[in-house]
Amino acid sequence: MSTEENIKKQIEDNKILLYMKGSPDKPQCGFSQRATQILMACGKEFSFVDILSNPDIRETLPTVSNWPTFPQLYIEGELIGGSDIMMDMYQSGELKTLIDAVEI
């Protein structure tokens, strides 16, 4: 399976998926830390991929998603965006509503 196919399968197989630097317990950048805090505040389990330990995914994902930066949040296969977009959506209540609608 190619890296691109692997990424597409990860996005398809995980209803809420965060590509990030590090892990939710040990984020390796401030943006990833903020993204995980926002998702935890929404109160639903989510999956993650550490792009630092997966350099092939780190290199390929921006091409697949047409989004150049990390973290990247996907909900039910759709790219939501990075931590700034997540924060705006969280503050407006839109992100929690979107996440609450996901059946895990």
C-alpha positions in Angstrom: 0.0 0.0 0.0 1.4 3.4 -0.9 1.6 6.2 1.6 -1.1 8.1 -0.2 -3.4 5.0 0.0 -2.5 4.5 3.7 -3.5 8.1 4.5 -6.8 7.8 2.6 -7.5 4.5 4.5 -6.7 6.2 7.9 -9.0 9.1 7.1 -11.8 6.7 6.0 -11.4 4.3 8.9 -11.4 6.9 11.7 -14.4 9.1 12.3 -12.4 11.8 14.1 -8.7 11.9 13.2 -6.0 14.3 14.1 -2.7 14.4 12.2 -0.3 16.0 14.7 3.2 16.4 16.0 3.5 14.0 19.0 0.6 12.4 20.8 -2.3 13.9 22.8 -0.4 13.0 26.0 2.9 14.5 24.7 2.2 17.0 21.9 5.4 18.2 20.3 4.3 21.7 19.3 2.0 24.4 20.6 -0.5 24.0 17.7 -0.8 20.3 18.2 -1.3 20.9 22.0 -4.0 23.4 21.4 -5.7 21.0 18.9 -5.8 18.1 21.3 -7.0 20.3 24.2 -9.9 21.5 22.0 -10.8 18.0 21.0 -10.7 16.7 24.6 -12.9 19.6 25.6 -15.5 18.4 23.0 -15.7 15.2 25.0 -15.5 12.5 22.3 -12.7 10.0 21.6 -10.5 10.7 18.6 -7.7 9.0 16.8 -4.4 10.5 16.0 -1.3 10.0 13.9 2.1 11.3 15.0 3.6 12.7 11.9 7.0 13.0 13.6 7.3 9.3 13.9 5.8 8.8 10.4 7.9 11.0 8.1 6.4 9.5 5.0 2.9 10.6 6.1 4.4 14.0 7.1 5.8 14.4 3.6 2.8 13.1 1.7 -0.3 14.4 3.6 0.0 18.0 2.5 -0.3 16.9 -1.1 -3.2 14.6 -0.4 -5.1 17.2 1.7 -4.0 20.3 -0.2 -3.3 21.8 3.2 0.3 22.7 4.0 0.5 22.7 7.8 -0.1 20.5 10.8 -2.1 19.6 12.8 -4.9 18.6 10.4 -8.3 17.5 11.7 -10.6 15.2 9.8 -14.2 14.5 10.8 -16.0 11.7 9.0 -13.5 12.0 6.1 -13.7 15.7 5.7 -10.7 18.0 6.3 -11.8 20.6 8.9 -8.5 22.4 9.2 -5.7 23.3 11.6 -5.7 24.6 15.2 -6.7 28.2 14.3 -9.8 27.0 12.5 -10.5 24.5 15.2 -10.3 27.3 17.8 -12.7 29.5 15.9 -15.1 26.7 15.4 -14.9 25.6 19.0 -15.5 29.2 20.3 -18.6 29.5 18.1 -19.9 26.1 19.2 -19.7 24.8 15.7 -17.0 22.2 16.3 -18.7 20.6 19.3 -22.0 20.4 17.3 -20.1 18.7 14.5 -18.3 16.3 16.8 -21.5 15.5 18.8 -23.1 14.4 15.6 -20.5 11.8 15.0 -21.5 8.3 16.0 -18.5 6.3 17.2 
